């Protein structure tokens, strides 16, 4: 009788330990997947043509900082209003009345890219457009 009770208790503890182990492994897997996705967001830049760049914003960075980190050839100029993007790649602002403008979630930004601290997850777009 004692043997039977011992095996019942032992089985209960083995099952409990297995459930706990599965929970721990699942937690590490979910955290690992989330970290992997965050790393991809920081470097994700889509450049479908030379006059358009878009990426998903990374939390805590300015739009200008993320653009500079993601795109190799960015040149800026500083004015009394702050720093602005003059050139990306071979497209220089002022050519044919076109300038680099940036948009947050589809709307033209009302602040400079160096002043906008991203919340994370916004769609940031840079367009080389005629502003006249």
Residue pairs with C-beta under 8 A, 6 or more apart in sequence:
38 58
41 56
41 58
42 58
42 66
42 69
42 70
43 70
44 55
44 56
44 70
45 53
45 54
45 55
45 70
45 71
46 53
46 54
46 55
47 53
47 71
50 89
50 90
50 91
50 128
51 91
51 98
51 127
51 128
51 129
52 125
52 126
52 127
52 128
53 67
53 71
53 88
53 125
53 126
54 123
54 124
54 125
54 126
55 66
55 67
55 70
55 123
55 124
56 121
56 122
56 123
56 124
57 63
57 66
57 104
57 118
57 119
57 120
57 121
57 122
57 123
57 124
58 66
58 118
58 120
59 118
59 119
59 120
59 121
60 117
60 118
60 120
61 69
61 117
61 118
62 113
62 114
62 115
62 116
62 117
62 118
63 102
63 104
63 109
63 113
63 114
63 116
63 118
63 124
64 76
64 83
64 85
64 112
64 113
64 114
64 116
65 114
66 118
66 124
67 74
67 85
67 88
67 102
67 113
67 124
67 126
68 74
71 88
71 89
73 87
73 88
73 89
74 85
74 87
74 88
75 85
75 86
75 87
75 88
76 83
76 84
76 85
76 86
77 83
77 84
77 86
78 84
81 112
82 112
82 114
82 115
83 112
83 114
84 93
84 100
84 112
84 113
85 93
85 100
85 102
85 113
85 126
86 92
86 93
86 100
87 93
87 100
88 100
88 126
88 128
91 98
91 100
91 128
93 99
93 100
96 130
97 130
97 131
97 132
98 128
98 129
98 130
98 131
99 128
99 129
99 131
100 126
100 127
100 128
101 108
101 109
101 126
101 127
101 129
101 131
102 108
102 109
102 113
102 124
102 125
102 126
102 127
103 109
103 123
103 124
103 125
103 126
103 127
104 116
104 122
104 123
104 124
105 122
105 123
106 123
106 125
109 116
118 124
